[in-house]
């Protein structure tokens, strides 16, 4: 076993489709090499719900509700280096398509205008357990400071691997042209 200290890596998903985490898993057998260099904190791989002190934090998804704001601020506070992973974290992505619409109109149309099996119970949910929706979906840089941006929808497993490899080695990440994409 190496005497080298492992870096701590955490990941979180906010308002998005979980595609960036799926791409993260697309590094396939390189995960075994990765765990020789890092320990995972909060991540779907660990099922840890709260982030402790970490070297690298990867955030996928935009910010669409009060809970996302809270989670993101706590995550930033605990991560030395924060990476916006994918289009939703970088610019709001697909969830931000609602930004030109009025949230109250959307909720009213969805909960009052749609087909309901029980018309007497139809209505916009009003439960304190549900997070308060923001008027707009925000990229994470509008809420916290971001150190790096890895574009793509989602970025490929190879792009994530190269990007993380550079960070772990203490290098500024540089992706070859063939791994950069904006779709």
C-alpha positions, 0 to 999 in steps of 0.5 A: 500500500502506498504511503501517499495521502489520498485525496477526498472526492465528493459528488452531488446532484442538484436539478438535473437528470443524473446523466453526469453521474452516469458518465462518471461511472462510464470511466468503467474499470478505471474506477479501480485506479481512481480509488487508489488515489482518492477516497470518496465522501458524499457520493452515490457510490457511498450513499453518504448524505452530508459532505465532510472536508474534501479536496475535490467536489463535483456538482451536477445539476442547476439550482432550482429550489431552496434545498439546492441552494442549502446543499450547494453552499454546504458542499462549497464550504467543504470542498477546496476545489469545486467543479461544475460538471455538465450543462445544468451546473454550468448554465442551468441546462434543460431545467432552465427552459422553464426560466421564461415561464411563471412558476405559479402558472406552471404549478397551477397548470400542472396540478389543476389543469391535468387529469386527476383521479381524485378531482377533490384532492387536486391542487398545488401541493403545500407541504413543508417537506417539499422544497420551495421552488425558486422563480428561476433555475440558476447555474451554480456559479450564481450561488457559489464560487466555482473553480473549474467547468467541465462542459457537456450534456453529459461530459463523456467518461473519458473527459471526466477521467482526463479532467480528474486525472489532471486535478489529482496530479496537481495539474490544471485540467486540460482536455484534448480537443476531441474530448470537448463538446457542448451538447 
